[in-house]
Amino acid sequence: MVAHTDTAVAHTDTAVGNGVDAVVEKVCSDELPVHSLERELGDCARAVLVRREWLKRQPGVASAEAVGRVPHEGFDYDAVHGACAEMVFGYIPLPVGVAGPLLLNGKTYQVPLATVEGALIASTRRGCKAITAAGGASAAVLSQGMTRAPVIRFPSAIRAAAFAAWMHDPANLAVAQEQFATTTRFGRLTSCRVTVAGRYAYARFVCATGDAMGMNMVSKGVSAVLDFLSAGSFGDLELLGLSGNVCCDKKAAAVNWISGRGCSVVAEATIPGHVVESVLKTTVAAACELNVAKNLIGSAMAGALGGFNAHASNIVTALYLACGQDAAQNVESSQCITLLEPANGGADLHVSVTMPSIEVGTVGGGTILAPQRACLEMLGVAGAGQEAGSHARELATVVAGAVLAGELSLLAALSAGHLMRAHLAHNRKPAAP
C-alpha cells in the first residue's frame, strides 16, 4: 500500500465521507492537485476513479464516454504508483500469445509475446518449430554492461582532453570505481571511454548492474563520480546533462552497434534441408538469396543503422511488452544483423542473428507488475538469479532466440511468396455489418 502522512489520512476520511463526486469537484476547482491524488487520498484505486471523472470534464477529451470505456477495475495501482506511470486513469489490455516450443541452449521455452499484429506470433511459432526440429539453437552473451554518458563542458578543449586522459588511466578508473561503489550494492563501474568535441567531453561509463536493466543505478553512480571529480582535480568541469546522447538510449546509434549496450548476444542454428522444405515451405537457396538481397543489400541501400534484418523489432517489442521491459528501448535492442548461409554442401541452412544491444532486466521497472512478472516466471527468469546478472543474460538469449525464429520464418514466407496469404489469414476480419 501507499505510505501516507496524517494529512493524507485526513484527506482520505474526507473523501470517503463526501463520496467521489465531492472529491472530483475539489480537483476541478484546484483544491486538490490532480497529479498527486494517490498521495492526497492515500488510496491509489480511489485516485484512479476520481481522475477518470475529472478527465471526462476536461477540454481536449473528444468523448467523455470514451474515457469510461478505458478499463480500470482489477488492476494493482499500488504497484504502479511511484514506479511505472503517473496520472493513471486506467490500463490498456493487450493480447498475449505464446511462440514455442523453442529449444535454446538445451532448454525449452514457451515465449510470451504481446502484440496486436496478426500473424506475428503464428510466424514466430513456425520458426520455433523449425529450430526445435533441427535440434535447437545456441546463444551466447558476448558482453554485458549498461552505459551512461554525461556531457561535460570545460573552459578549453585542452582541459577536456586532460579529463579524457585522466579517465583513461587505469589507476584513475579505480578511483572512479570506488566512488561509484558508494551508491550501490549491486552496480559496478567496469570501464569508461571519453569522446572529446572541442570543449565538450562525453564520458561513456559502462557498468555492471546485476539483473536490473540498471539505468537509474548507473545514473546515480555516475553522478557520484562527477561530484567527486568536480570537488577535486576538475573543479572547472560543468555538467550540462547527465545524458549527452553518447549512451545511447532509445535512439539508433553506431556507438551501440559497435560497442554494445546492455547484453550483446549472438544466436545460431543449422536447419536441415528437409525441415526447411517441410516446415518453412521454401528452399535453402531461395532463403539465402533473399537474405542477401533484402537484409544486406536492401538495408545498405536504405542507409540502415543496425537494421540488417527482416523484422527483429517485431519480436523484441512484443516480448518486451509481455515481460515488463522498457518498450521504447526496442530502438537499440532491435539492432540486429541476420545472416543465412548454405551449410553442409548446400544441403542445410545455417542462420544466425547478432544483436549488440539487448537491454533487459528481470528486477525493477515493469517487472514488478504481476502479469509481466508471470511471463518472466514462465521463462524461469523472474527476479534476481543466483549469480548476479544471470537472469538478465538468460532473458537476453531468449530475446535473440525468438528473433532468430521470427527472422527465419518471415524470410521463408517472403522467399516462397506466402507473406500476404498469411496476413490475410491471421490479420483480417470481415467488416462489421
C-alpha positions, -999 to 999 in steps of 0.1 A, spaced: 0 0 0 10 36 -4 26 51 27 9 84 37 11 111 64 -16 122 89 -25 149 65 -32 123 37 -53 103 62 -74 133 68 -79 138 31 -89 101 28 -115 104 55 -130 135 39 -130 118 5 -148 87 18 -173 108 37 -181 131 8 -180 105 -20 -162 106 -53 -182 134 -67 -173 158 -39 -136 149 -44 -139 155 -82 -153 189 -75 -123 198 -54 -100 186 -81 -118 206 -108 -116 237 -86 -79 231 -80 -84 225 -42 -68 191 -47 -39 186 -73 -49 160 -98 -13 148 -103 -9 138 -67 -43 122 -58 -26 90 -48 -7 108 -21 -35 131 -11 -62 104 -8 -39 76 4 -58 52 -19 -45 45 -54 -76 28 -67 -98 57 -55 -74 82 -70 -79 65 -104 -117 67 -100 -115 104 -92 -91 112 -120 -114 94 -145 -143 116 -136 -121 147 -137 -108 137 -171 -143 134 -186 -148 172 -179 -115 183 -194 -110 202 -227 -92 181 -252 -112 150 -245 -134 145 -276 -157 119 -259 -163 115 -221 -179 82 -229 -146 70 -244 -129 77 -211 -154 54 -195 -146 26 -219 -109 25 -209 -108 -3 -183 -98 3 -148 -110 -24 -125 -90 -53 -112 -56 -36 -115 -29 -32 -88 -24 5 -88 -4 4 -56 23 -14 -76 22 12 -104 23 43 -82 58 58 -79 73 31 -101 57 28 -136 34 56 -145 18 89 -134 -17 105 -139 -31 70 -142 -68 66 -152 -68 30 -163 -49 5 -183 -48 -9 -218 -52 -47 -222 -30 -63 -248 -35 -99 -261 -6 -121 -252 2 -152 -271 29 -178 -270 55 -189 -295 71 -222 -289 84 -246 -280 118 -230 -286 148 -253 -278 176 -229 -269 209 -239 -252 194 -272 -243 164 -257 -226 128 -255 -239 110 -222 -237 74 -211 -245 79 -174 -253 52 -149 -244 46 -122 -269 21 -93 -265 11 -78 -298 -18 -66 -320 -2 -76 -352 -19 -107 -366 4 -134 -380 34 -123 -359 30 -150 -332 20 -177 -357 50 -169 -378 74 -168 -349 60 -201 -336 67 -217 -370 103 -205 -367 105 -221 -333 91 -253 -346 118 -254 -373 146 -246 -349 134 -272 -324 130 -299 -351 166 -291 -361 179 -299 -326 177 -264 -312 196 -232 -313 226 -220 -294 231 -185 -280 259 -167 -261 262 -134 -244 293 -116 -257 293 -88 -232 270 -72 -206 270 -36 -194 247 -6 -191 260 28 -202 255 64 -193 274 92 -210 271 127 -194 280 158 -215 306 179 -197 319 213 -207 354 226 -199 369 261 -202 390 248 -231 395 219 -254 428 212 -237 411 207 -204 386 184 -220 415 164 -234 431 163 -200 399 150 -185 398 122 -211 435 113 -204 428 112 -167 397 89 -171 416 66 -194 444 59 -169 436 26 -151 447 40 -118 422 68 -120 395 45 -132 400 26 -100 394 59 -81 362 64 -101 351 28 -94 354 35 -56 332 65 -58 306 47 -80 305 18 -55 294 41 -27 260 44 -43 250 8 -48 254 -27 -35 247 -43 -69 263 -20 -95 299 -19 -106 317 5 -129 338 -16 -154 351 10 -179 349 45 -192 358 60 -226 357 97 -232 349 113 -266 360 149 -270 344 175 -293 361 209 -287 353 219 -251 328 191 -247 336 158 -232 313 128 -233 323 102 -208 306 68 -216 306 49 -184 300 11 -187 286 -6 -156 275 -40 -145 240 -38 -130 232 -73 -120 197 -84 -131 184 -49 -133 183 -31 -167 201 -5 -145 197 30 -160 188 46 -126 215 26 -108 241 38 -133 229 74 -133 232 76 -95 267 61 -96 279 84 -124 266 114 -105 287 104 -75 319 101 -97 313 135 -112 307 151 -79 340 137 -66 359 150 -97 343 184 -96 354 188 -59 389 178 -68 411 178 -99 384 190 -122 367 218 -104 363 236 -138 340 209 -152 305 220 -160 279 192 -161 254 202 -188 234 170 -187 237 136 -171 229 121 -206 247 135 -235 233 111 -261 265 90 -264 250 65 -240 230 60 -264 195 54 -250 163 49 -272 180 61 -304 196 41 -332 233 48 -329 266 34 -342 281 35 -307 257 8 -296 261 -11 -328 299 -12 -324 305 -12 -287 272 -27 -274 248 -17 -246 231 -40 -222 237 -75 -234 254 -83 -267 242 -116 -279 248 -140 -309 224 -169 -316 226 -195 -343 210 -227 -356 215 -251 -385 183 -262 -401 183 -294 -421 172 -291 -457 142 -313 -452 130 -291 -423 134 -260 -444 112 -276 -471 86 -293 -448 82 -267 -421 93 -235 -437 80 -243 -472 110 -229 -490 144 -239 -501 179 -232 -487 189 -214 -519 158 -192 -520 161 -182 -484 198 -174 -487 194 -154 -519 166 -133 -504 185 -126 -472 214 -111 -491 192 -91 -514 169 -78 -487 187 -78 -453 221 -69 -466 220 -51 -499 185 -36 -494 193 -24 -459 226 -9 -471 207 10 -499 183 23 -473 212 36 -452 201 14 -423 219 16 -389 218 -17 -372 188 -27 -393 202 -55 -413 173 -78 -405 137 -86 -416 117 -76 -385 137 -81 -353 118 -51 -338 85 -70 -340 96 -98 -317 117 -76 -294 88 -52 -288 62 -80 -283 84 -98 -258 93 -65 -240 56 -57 -236 48 -91 -222 78 -92 -198 77 -57 -183 107 -43 -202 110 -6 -214 93 -9 -247 110 23 -261 143 6 -258 133 -17 -287 150 10 -308 185 -1 -299 176 -35 -286 163 -44 -321 196 -36 -338 204 -69 -355 222 -84 -384 207 -117 -398 229 -140 -418 218 -170 -438 243 -194 -454 242 -228 -471 257 -255 -449 269 -290 -454 275 -285 -491 243 -266 -496 220 -293 -482 212 -274 -450 207 -238 -438 228 -220 -412 211 -190 -397 224 -165 -371 214 -132 -355 239 -109 -338 223 -83 -315 248 -60 -298 225 -40 -275 197 -60 -260 186 -40 -229 167 -62 -204 162 -66 -167 143 -91 -145 140 -69 -114 126 -33 -112 106 -13 -136 76 -30 -152 88 -64 -140 71 -56 -106 37 -58 -122 20 -92 -116 12 -102 -152 46 -92 -166 63 -110 -137 42 -141 -145 55 -140 -181 91 -139 -167 82 -168 -144 70 -187 -174 105 -183 -188 122 -191 -155 139 -158 -152 118 -137 -128 137 -118 -101 174 -119 -93 194 -150 -104 217 -169 -80 246 -153 -99 244 -116 -105 231 -108 -139 224 -144 -148 186 -140 -153 191 -109 -174 216 -127 -195 193 -157 -200 164 -134 -209 186 -116 -235 194 -150 -251 157 -158 -252 151 -125 -270 178 -134 -295 164 -169 -299 129 -157 -305 142 -131 -331 161 -160 -348 128 -178 -351 110 -148 -363 136 -139 -389 138 -175 -402 100 -178 -407 95 -144 -423 123 -148 -447 109 -182 -456 75 -168 -462 88 -140 -483 110 -162 -504 81 -186 -511 56 -158 -517 34 -167 -487 36 -134 -467 3 -118 -479 -15 -151 -477 -5 -154 -440 -16 -119 -432 -49 -123 -449 -55 -154 -428 -44 -140 -395 -47 -103 -396 -81 -97 -412 -116 -99 -401 -148 -94 -421 -162 -59 -419 -188 -54 -392 -224 -55 -406 
